[in-house]
């Protein structure tokens, strides 16, 4: 746990627990919210092959997860950590332009 705390730049065990809770709640919530979204779009396991259904569902879960991660981070008092986490993750995916303004260029 010490290595994880050092890597994430956190000091307290309480903060570590809050961060792990946010990850757990976010993952569960994103997966749960994907079901009504895919049903609304008519993308169900009955209508599509698993080779199509699951990749589409995962692609839909991704943006839901990103939004919920920051939202639950805020709710659990860890907004700063998750905002920085989000920026770092999306920049590694080549989406850093989402966080830069014209003034930064």
HUJO-V683630 format. One record per residue. RES is the residue in one small letter. SS is DSSP state (hx for helix, st for strand, lp for the rest). PHI is phi in whole degrees, -180 to 180 (* if undefined). NEAR is the number of other ideal C-beta (glycine too) atoms within 12 Angstrom. Layout:
res=RES ss=SS phi=PHI near=NEAR
res=RES ss=SS phi=PHI near=NEAR
This chain:
res=x ss=lp phi=* near=15
res=x ss=hx phi=-63 near=11
res=x ss=hx phi=-63 near=9
res=x ss=hx phi=-66 near=16
res=x ss=hx phi=-62 near=19
res=x ss=hx phi=-67 near=11
res=x ss=hx phi=-61 near=13
res=x ss=hx phi=-87 near=24
res=x ss=lp phi=70 near=16
res=x ss=lp phi=-116 near=25
res=x ss=lp phi=-110 near=12
res=x ss=lp phi=-101 near=16
res=x ss=hx phi=-66 near=14
res=x ss=hx phi=-61 near=15
res=x ss=hx phi=-64 near=24
res=x ss=hx phi=-61 near=25
res=x ss=hx phi=-63 near=19
res=x ss=hx phi=-61 near=26
res=x ss=hx phi=-65 near=33
res=x ss=hx phi=-66 near=24
res=x ss=hx phi=-65 near=22
res=x ss=hx phi=-61 near=32
res=x ss=hx phi=-60 near=26
res=x ss=hx phi=-65 near=18
res=x ss=hx phi=-65 near=24
res=x ss=hx phi=-65 near=33
res=x ss=hx phi=-61 near=22
res=x ss=hx phi=-65 near=19
res=x ss=hx phi=-67 near=23
res=x ss=hx phi=-63 near=28
res=x ss=hx phi=-65 near=23
res=x ss=hx phi=-68 near=17
res=x ss=hx phi=-73 near=23
res=x ss=hx phi=-68 near=29
res=x ss=hx phi=-62 near=21
res=x ss=hx phi=-65 near=15
res=x ss=hx phi=-67 near=22
res=x ss=hx phi=-66 near=28
res=x ss=hx phi=-63 near=17
res=x ss=hx phi=-61 near=12
res=x ss=lp phi=-81 near=17
res=x ss=lp phi=78 near=13
res=x ss=lp phi=-102 near=25
res=x ss=lp phi=-125 near=21
res=x ss=lp phi=-65 near=17
res=x ss=lp phi=-76 near=11
res=x ss=lp phi=-88 near=14
res=x ss=lp phi=-130 near=17
res=x ss=lp phi=-64 near=13
res=x ss=hx phi=-59 near=15
res=x ss=hx phi=-68 near=10
res=x ss=hx phi=-101 near=16
res=x ss=hx phi=-58 near=23
res=x ss=hx phi=-69 near=19
res=x ss=hx phi=-62 near=16
res=x ss=hx phi=-65 near=23
res=x ss=hx phi=-63 near=28
res=x ss=hx phi=-64 near=19
res=x ss=hx phi=-63 near=18
res=x ss=hx phi=-73 near=25
res=x ss=hx phi=-67 near=27
res=x ss=hx phi=-55 near=24
res=x ss=hx phi=-68 near=20
res=x ss=hx phi=-62 near=28
res=x ss=hx phi=-61 near=33
res=x ss=hx phi=-61 near=26
res=x ss=hx phi=-68 near=19
res=x ss=hx phi=-66 near=30
res=x ss=hx phi=-61 near=35
res=x ss=hx phi=-70 near=27
res=x ss=hx phi=-62 near=23
res=x ss=hx phi=-69 near=32
res=x ss=hx phi=-59 near=30
res=x ss=hx phi=-65 near=20
res=x ss=hx phi=-59 near=18
res=x ss=lp phi=-92 near=27
res=x ss=lp phi=76 near=18
res=x ss=lp phi=-124 near=32
res=x ss=hx phi=-57 near=20
res=x ss=hx phi=-59 near=20
res=x ss=hx phi=-60 near=30
res=x ss=hx phi=-75 near=34
res=x ss=hx phi=-66 near=19
res=x ss=hx phi=-66 near=21
res=x ss=hx phi=-60 near=28
res=x ss=hx phi=-63 near=32
res=x ss=hx phi=-62 near=22
res=x ss=hx phi=-65 near=18
res=x ss=hx phi=-66 near=21
res=x ss=hx phi=-70 near=23
res=x ss=hx phi=-68 near=16
res=x ss=hx phi=-67 near=11
res=x ss=lp phi=-91 near=15
res=x ss=lp phi=84 near=9
res=x ss=lp phi=-110 near=17
res=x ss=hx phi=-64 near=17
res=x ss=hx phi=-61 near=14
res=x ss=hx phi=-67 near=16
res=x ss=hx phi=-113 near=16
res=x ss=lp phi=-110 near=13
res=x ss=lp phi=-102 near=9
res=x ss=lp phi=-63 near=6
res=x ss=lp phi=-68 near=5
res=x ss=lp phi=-76 near=9
res=x ss=lp phi=-77 near=7
